[in-house]
Amino acid sequence: MASNAKDFVSAELRRRELSRLVTARGFLRVGDASLELGVSEVTIRGDLSALEATGAVVRVHGGAVAAGAIREPSLETSIETDAAEKTAIGRAAARLVSSGQSIYVDAGSTAMALATALVDRHDLHDLLVVTSGLTIALALEPALPRFTVVVTGGTLRALQHSLVSPFAAPMLDALRLDVAFIGCNGIHPEFGVTNLNLPEAEIKTRVLRSSKRRVLIADATKLGNTEVAVIGAIADFDTLVTAGDAPAALVAQLRAQGMSITLADRLDR
């Protein structure tokens, strides 16, 4: 009995420390916690699951984040937000695609607008589209057989209906794509391109390495923002296709770093 009581106290103290570390750092990896607390990764995973059950943390691939750090809206909610801007971005981005190319279309609401615009381009044929978004793949289905649509493997995430590691990673590393269209939650001249979700950011980073041309698709509300997960530096991207009230000073800073910027909602004026 004494031993069981001691083990209970140790677990409680360890979980309090885990909760403190997650809150302080924003994201805590299982491997790091194992080394710092001197217990196995299996034990840490069990502790994080117990903390998640109390609402203290949220488990993500490779570790945990503080419960209050999850601010990601659902895809359905995002589609209704700034819809006109996203439609403009989708159409402008679709103009960058040519028949016979291989492209990546990210998960997310702006990528959904791009998928719709690609389907509407009836001149496109022999297009290979790789995506991690299940809803994106379904949106592209009307273009079959003009398009070949490949869905990455992985673990299904709620909210964005996307697939993340571990199974998506080897496939993406084996590809060499012509163009990647990447969404994000933050674009900052100094801190780069960032995302709310760590597992999705990992997929986006891998796609960058596998693509000849890298295109950001994000409305103007993302400009100047920074989030927890780094996708890449500004220099890792060739083009930004955006729409909305883009701050002129930020646009100038991004262009000064070599990024080509298309203001999609001003193209047809």
LOVEX-393365 format. One record per residue: residue number from 0; x, y, z of N, C-alpha, C in turn. Coordinates in steps of 0.1 Angstrom, whole numbers. Example, Ala and Ser with C-alpha at 12.3 -4.5 7.8 and 13.67 -1.06 7.14 Angstrom:
2
PT     k     n_X     n_Y     n_Z    ca_X    ca_Y    ca_Z     c_X     c_Y     c_Z
PT     0     132     -57      78     123     -45      78     132     -33      78
PT     1     128     -22      71     137     -11      71     129       0      79
END
This chain:
269
PT     k     n_X     n_Y     n_Z    ca_X    ca_Y    ca_Z     c_X     c_Y     c_Z
PT     0       8     -12       0       0       0       0       9      13       0
PT     1      19      12       8      28      24       9      34      27      -5
PT     2      38      16     -11      45      17     -24      35      23     -34
PT     3      22      19     -34      12      24     -44       9      39     -41
PT     4       9      42     -28       7      56     -25      18      65     -30
PT     5      30      60     -28      42      67     -33      42      69     -48
PT     6      38      58     -55      37      59     -70      27      69     -74
PT     7      15      70     -67       5      79     -70      10      93     -68
PT     8      17      96     -57      22     110     -55      32     113     -66
PT     9      41     104     -69      51     107     -80      44     110     -93
PT    10      34     102     -97      27     105    -109      20     119    -109
PT    11      14     122     -97       7     135     -96      18     146     -98
PT    12      29     145     -91      39     156     -92      45     157    -106
PT    13      47     145    -112      52     145    -126      42     152    -136
PT    14      30     149    -134      20     154    -143      18     169    -141
PT    15      19     174    -128      19     188    -126      31     195    -133
PT    16      43     189    -132      54     195    -139      53     194    -154
PT    17      47     183    -159      44     183    -174      35     194    -178
PT    18      24     196    -170      15     206    -173      21     220    -173
PT    19      30     222    -163      37     235    -162      46     237    -175
PT    20      53     226    -179      62     227    -190      55     230    -203
PT    21      43     223    -205      35     226    -217      30     240    -217
PT    22      26     245    -206      21     259    -206      32     269    -208
PT    23      43     266    -202      55     276    -204      60     276    -218
PT    24      60     264    -225      67     263    -238      57     264    -250
PT    25      45     262    -247      35     261    -258      34     247    -264
PT    26      45     241    -267      45     227    -272      57     220    -265
PT    27      53     208    -261      63     199    -254      64     186    -261
PT    28      76     182    -266      78     169    -272      79     158    -262
PT    29      74     146    -265      74     135    -257      89     131    -253
PT    30      98     131    -263     112     128    -261     119     137    -252
PT    31     116     150    -253     122     160    -244     117     158    -230
PT    32     104     156    -228      99     154    -215     104     142    -208
PT    33     106     131    -216     112     119    -211     126     121    -205
PT    34     134     128    -213     148     131    -208     148     140    -196
PT    35     140     150    -196     140     160    -185     134     154    -172
PT    36     124     145    -173     118     140    -161     124     126    -157
PT    37     132     120    -166     138     108    -163     129      95    -162
PT    38     119      96    -171     110      84    -172     109      81    -187
PT    39     103      69    -190     102      64    -203      92      73    -211
PT    40      93      72    -225      84      79    -233      70      73    -232
PT    41      69      60    -229      56      54    -227      49      60    -215
PT    42      57      62    -204      51      69    -192      46      83    -195
PT    43      54      90    -203      51     104    -206      38     104    -214
PT    44      37      95    -224      24      95    -232      12      92    -223
PT    45      14      83    -214       3      80    -204      -1      92    -196
PT    46      10      99    -191       7     112    -184       0     122    -192
PT    47       4     124    -204      -2     134    -213     -17     130    -216
PT    48     -19     117    -218     -33     113    -220     -42     116    -208
PT    49     -36     114    -196     -43     117    -183     -46     132    -182
PT    50     -36     140    -186     -38     154    -185     -48     159    -195
PT    51     -48     153    -207     -57     156    -217     -72     154    -212
PT    52     -73     143    -205     -87     139    -200     -92     150    -190
PT    53     -83     157    -183     -87     167    -174     -89     181    -181
PT    54     -85     181    -194     -86     194    -201     -74     203    -200
PT    55     -63     198    -194     -51     207    -192     -43     208    -204
PT    56     -42     198    -212     -34     199    -225     -42     192    -236
PT    57     -37     194    -248     -42     187    -260     -31     179    -266
PT    58     -33     166    -268     -23     158    -275     -22     161    -289
PT    59     -10     162    -295      -8     164    -309       3     154    -312
PT    60       6     153    -325      16     143    -330      30     147    -324
PT    61      36     138    -316      49     140    -311      49     146    -297
PT    62      38     151    -292      38     157    -279      24     163    -275
PT    63      25     175    -269      12     181    -264      14     196    -265
PT    64       2     203    -266       2     218    -265      -8     221    -254
PT    65      -7     233    -249     -16     238    -238     -30     239    -244
PT    66     -40     235    -237     -54     235    -242     -58     249    -247
PT    67     -54     259    -241     -58     273    -245     -51     277    -258
PT    68     -41     269    -263     -34     273    -275     -41     269    -287
PT    69     -51     260    -286     -59     255    -298     -69     265    -301
PT    70     -67     273    -312     -76     283    -316     -81     281    -331
PT    71     -79     269    -336     -81     266    -350     -96     264    -352
PT    72    -102     272    -362    -116     270    -365    -117     258    -374
PT    73    -130     253    -376    -132     242    -385    -131     247    -399
PT    74    -129     238    -409    -129     242    -423    -142     248    -427
PT    75    -153     243    -422    -166     248    -426    -168     263    -422
PT    76    -163     266    -410    -163     280    -405    -154     289    -413
PT    77    -142     284    -416    -132     292    -423    -137     295    -437
PT    78    -144     286    -444    -148     289    -457    -157     301    -458
PT    79    -165     303    -447    -174     314    -447    -168     328    -444
PT    80    -155     327    -438    -148     339    -434    -140     344    -446
PT    81    -142     357    -449    -134     364    -460    -136     355    -473
PT    82    -148     351    -476    -150     342    -487    -147     348    -501
PT    83    -150     361    -502    -147     368    -515    -132     369    -518
PT    84    -124     371    -507    -110     372    -508    -104     359    -512
PT    85    -109     348    -506    -104     335    -508    -108     330    -522
PT    86    -119     334    -527    -123     331    -541    -114     337    -551
PT    87    -110     350    -548    -101     357    -557     -87     351    -556
PT    88     -83     347    -545     -70     340    -543     -70     327    -551
PT    89     -80     320    -550     -81     307    -557     -80     308    -572
PT    90     -87     318    -577     -87     320    -592     -74     325    -597
PT    91     -67     334    -589     -54     339    -593     -44     328    -592
PT    92     -44     320    -582     -35     309    -580     -37     299    -591
PT    93     -49     296    -595     -52     286    -606     -46     290    -619
PT    94     -44     304    -621     -38     309    -633     -23     305    -634
PT    95     -17     301    -623      -3     298    -623       0     283    -627
PT    96     -11     276    -630     -10     262    -632     -11     259    -647
PT    97      -3     250    -653      -3     246    -667      -6     231    -668
PT    98     -12     227    -679     -14     213    -682      -1     205    -682
PT    99      -2     193    -677      10     184    -676      18     186    -664
PT   100      15     195    -655      23     198    -643      19     188    -632
PT   101      27     187    -622      24     181    -609      24     191    -599
PT   102      13     192    -591      12     202    -581       7     197    -567
PT   103      10     204    -557       5     201    -544      -6     212    -540
PT   104     -17     208    -535     -27     217    -530     -29     214    -515
PT   105     -27     223    -507     -27     222    -493     -41     219    -488
PT   106     -43     215    -475     -56     215    -469     -60     229    -465
PT   107     -73     232    -462     -77     245    -457     -87     252    -466
PT   108     -93     262    -461    -104     269    -468     -99     277    -481
PT   109     -87     283    -480     -82     290    -492     -78     280    -503
PT   110     -72     268    -498     -69     258    -508     -82     252    -514
PT   111     -93     252    -507    -106     248    -512    -110     257    -524
PT   112    -108     270    -522    -111     279    -533    -102     277    -545
PT   113     -90     273    -543     -81     270    -554     -86     257    -561
PT   114     -89     247    -553     -94     235    -559    -106     237    -568
PT   115    -115     246    -563    -127     249    -571    -123     256    -584
PT   116    -114     265    -583    -109     273    -595    -102     264    -605
PT   117     -95     254    -600     -88     244    -609     -98     236    -617
PT   118    -109     231    -610    -119     224    -617    -126     232    -627
PT   119    -128     245    -625    -134     254    -634    -126     257    -647
PT   120    -113     254    -646    -104     256    -657    -104     244    -666
PT   121    -114     244    -675    -116     232    -684    -105     230    -694
PT   122     -96     240    -696     -85     239    -705     -74     230    -699
PT   123     -74     228    -686     -63     220    -679     -65     205    -681
PT   124     -54     198    -685     -55     184    -686     -42     178    -682
PT   125     -42     165    -680     -30     158    -675     -23     164    -663
PT   126     -31     169    -654     -26     175    -642     -26     165    -630
PT   127     -14     164    -624     -13     155    -612     -14     164    -600
PT   128     -24     161    -592     -26     169    -580     -25     161    -567
PT   129     -15     164    -559     -13     157    -546     -19     166    -535
PT   130     -26     161    -526     -32     168    -515     -32     160    -502
PT   131     -32     167    -491     -33     161    -478     -48     164    -472
PT   132     -56     170    -480     -69     174    -476     -80     165    -482
PT   133     -87     158    -474     -98     149    -479    -109     157    -486
PT   134    -113     168    -481    -123     176    -487    -118     182    -500
PT   135    -105     185    -501     -98     190    -513     -99     180    -524
PT   136     -96     167    -520     -96     157    -530    -111     155    -536
PT   137    -121     156    -527    -134     154    -532    -139     166    -540
PT   138    -134     178    -537    -137     190    -545    -131     188    -559
PT   139    -120     181    -561    -113     179    -573    -119     168    -582
PT   140    -127     160    -576    -132     148    -582    -139     151    -595
PT   141    -147     162    -597    -154     165    -609    -144     166    -621
PT   142    -131     169    -619    -122     171    -629    -116     158    -634
PT   143    -119     147    -628    -114     134    -633    -121     131    -646
PT   144    -114     125    -656    -100     120    -656     -90     130    -661
PT   145     -95     143    -663     -85     153    -667     -73     154    -657
PT   146     -77     153    -644     -68     154    -633     -66     140    -628
PT   147     -54     137    -623     -51     126    -614     -49     131    -600
PT   148     -57     126    -591     -57     132    -577     -51     121    -568
PT   149     -41     125    -561     -34     116    -551     -35     121    -537
PT   150     -40     114    -528     -42     118    -514     -30     112    -506
PT   151     -23     120    -499     -13     115    -490     -19     106    -479
PT   152     -11      97    -474     -15      89    -463     -14      96    -450
PT   153     -17      90    -439     -15      97    -427     -27      95    -417
PT   154     -26     103    -406     -36     102    -396     -46     114    -398
PT   155     -59     111    -397     -69     121    -400     -70     130    -388
PT   156     -69     143    -391     -71     154    -382     -86     159    -383
PT   157     -92     162    -372    -105     169    -372    -103     183    -376
PT   158    -114     190    -377    -115     204    -380    -111     207    -395
PT   159     -99     204    -399     -95     207    -413     -96     195    -422
PT   160    -100     183    -416    -102     171    -424     -89     168    -432
PT   161     -78     169    -426     -65     167    -433     -58     155    -428
PT   162     -48     150    -435     -40     139    -431     -26     143    -428
PT   163     -21     139    -417      -7     143    -412       1     130    -410
PT   164      14     132    -406      23     121    -404      18     111    -395
PT   165      25      99    -394      38      96    -400      38      91    -414
PT   166      26      87    -420      27      80    -433      28      89    -444
PT   167      24     102    -443      25     112    -454      39     115    -457
PT   168      47     116    -447      61     121    -448      69     113    -459
PT   169      70     100    -458      79      93    -468      74      95    -482
PT   170      61      96    -484      56      98    -498      60     111    -503
PT   171      58     122    -495      62     135    -499      77     137    -502
PT   172      85     130    -494      99     130    -496     103     124    -509
PT   173      95     115    -514      98     108    -527      94     115    -539
PT   174      86     126    -538      81     133    -549      90     145    -553
PT   175      88     149    -566      94     161    -571      83     169    -578
PT   176      77     179    -572      65     185    -577      69     198    -584
PT   177      61     202    -594      64     215    -601      60     227    -593
PT   178      48     227    -587      44     238    -579      37     233    -566
PT   179      40     240    -555      32     237    -542      25     249    -538
PT   180      12     248    -535       4     258    -530       1     256    -515
PT   181       7     265    -507       7     263    -493      -1     273    -486
PT   182     -10     269    -476     -17     279    -468      -9     280    -455
PT   183     -13     290    -447      -7     293    -434     -16     302    -426
PT   184     -11     304    -413     -18     313    -404     -11     326    -401
PT   185       2     326    -405      10     339    -402      21     340    -413
PT   186      23     353    -417      34     357    -426      40     369    -420
PT   187      53     368    -416      60     379    -410      73     381    -416
PT   188      77     393    -420      90     396    -427     102     390    -419
PT   189     101     391    -406     113     386    -397     111     372    -393
PT   190      99     368    -389      97     354    -383      92     344    -393
PT   191      90     348    -405      87     338    -415      73     334    -416
PT   192      70     322    -422      57     317    -424      54     306    -414
PT   193      43     308    -407      40     300    -395      25     294    -396
PT   194      23     284    -387      10     278    -387       6     275    -373
PT   195      -8     274    -370     -13     271    -357     -10     256    -353
PT   196     -10     247    -363      -9     233    -359       4     227    -363
PT   197      10     221    -353      24     216    -355      25     204    -365
PT   198      16     194    -364      17     183    -374      15     188    -388
PT   199       5     197    -390       3     202    -404      15     210    -409
PT   200      21     218    -400      33     225    -404      44     216    -409
PT   201      45     204    -402      56     195    -406      53     190    -421
PT   202      41     188    -424      37     183    -438      41     195    -448
PT   203      37     207    -444      39     218    -453      54     220    -456
PT   204      62     219    -445      77     220    -446      83     209    -456
PT   205      78     197    -454      83     186    -463      79     189    -478
PT   206      67     194    -480      62     198    -493      72     208    -499
PT   207      76     218    -492      85     228    -497      98     222    -502
PT   208     103     212    -495     115     206    -500     114     198    -513
PT   209     101     194    -515      98     185    -527      94     193    -539
PT   210      93     206    -539      87     214    -549      97     224    -555
PT   211      95     226    -569     104     235    -576     100     249    -573
PT   212      86     252    -573      81     265    -571      72     264    -559
PT   213      73     274    -550      65     274    -538      57     287    -537
PT   214      44     285    -536      34     296    -537      26     296    -524
PT   215      26     307    -517      18     309    -505       4     314    -509
PT   216      -6     308    -504     -20     313    -506     -26     317    -493
PT   217     -28     330    -490     -33     334    -477     -39     348    -479
PT   218     -50     350    -472     -56     364    -473     -48     373    -464
PT   219     -51     386    -465     -44     397    -459     -44     397    -444
PT   220     -54     390    -438     -54     389    -423     -43     382    -417
PT   221     -36     374    -426     -24     366    -421     -11     374    -421
PT   222     -11     385    -428       1     393    -429       4     400    -415
PT   223      17     398    -411      21     404    -398      19     395    -387
PT   224      12     384    -388       9     374    -377      21     364    -376
PT   225      22     359    -364      32     348    -361      24     338    -353
PT   226      27     325    -356      21     314    -348      32     305    -343
PT   227      28     294    -336      37     286    -329      46     277    -338
PT   228      41     272    -349      48     263    -358      54     269    -370
PT   229      67     269    -372      74     275    -383      73     265    -395
PT   230      68     271    -406      68     263    -419      81     266    -427
PT   231      85     278    -427      97     282    -434     100     297    -434
PT   232     111     301    -439     114     315    -440     108     321    -452
PT   233     107     334    -452     102     341    -464     109     337    -476
PT   234     122     336    -475     131     332    -487     128     318    -492
PT   235     120     310    -484     117     296    -489     105     296    -499
PT   236      99     308    -501      87     309    -509      90     318    -521
PT   237      85     315    -532      87     324    -544      76     334    -546
PT   238      64     331    -542      52     339    -545      42     339    -534
PT   239      36     350    -531      24     351    -523      13     356    -531
PT   240       2     348    -531     -11     353    -537     -20     356    -525
PT   241     -24     369    -524     -32     373    -513     -43     382    -518
PT   242     -52     386    -509     -63     395    -512     -68     401    -499
PT   243     -75     412    -500     -80     419    -488     -71     431    -485
PT   244     -73     436    -473     -66     449    -469     -51     446    -465
PT   245     -43     443    -475     -29     440    -472     -21     453    -469
PT   246     -15     454    -457      -8     466    -453       4     469    -463
PT   247       4     481    -468      14     484    -478      28     483    -473
PT   248      31     486    -461      44     485    -455      49     471    -454
PT   249      40     462    -450      44     447    -450      46     442    -463
PT   250      37     446    -473      39     441    -487      53     445    -492
PT   251      56     458    -489      69     463    -494      81     455    -487
PT   252      80     452    -475      90     445    -468      92     431    -474
PT   253      81     424    -477      81     411    -482      87     411    -496
PT   254      84     421    -504      89     423    -518     104     426    -517
PT   255     108     433    -507     123     436    -505     131     424    -502
PT   256     124     413    -497     131     401    -494     131     391    -506
PT   257     126     396    -518     126     388    -530     113     381    -533
PT   258     103     383    -525      90     376    -527      81     383    -537
PT   259      77     376    -547      67     381    -557      53     381    -550
PT   260      46     392    -551      33     393    -545      22     396    -555
PT   261      11     388    -555       0     391    -564     -12     395    -555
PT   262     -17     406    -557     -29     411    -550     -41     407    -558
PT   263     -47     395    -555     -56     388    -563     -69     396    -566
PT   264     -74     403    -556     -87     410    -557     -85     423    -565
PT   265     -73     426    -569     -71     438    -578     -68     435    -592
PT   266     -67     422    -595     -63     418    -609     -73     422    -619
PT   267     -86     421    -616     -96     423    -627    -102     437    -626
PT   268     -96     446    -618    -102     460    -617     -98     468    -629
END
